[in-house]
């Protein structure tokens, strides 16, 4: 039962994340990064329960980069633009 639940979370979060991360819109990328971060506990728990240490390490790597991506693409106060893609004013 738990494994079925974990696999459903893994499937749904992964399917939602992939197109969102390649979006040209910063808002959609932030949503994708958030969904990816939310799905990581299922990856980690499932990999630890089955002693899949390679998958566990990759899941930890993805967790770090989802968090880094959220930090990088956070909203900049005032204009709503992502600092990572903000352009300089001339």
Secondary structure as UniProt FT lines:
FT   HELIX           2..21
FT   HELIX           26..49
FT   TURN            50..51
FT   HELIX           53..72
FT   TURN            77..79
FT   HELIX           83..85
//
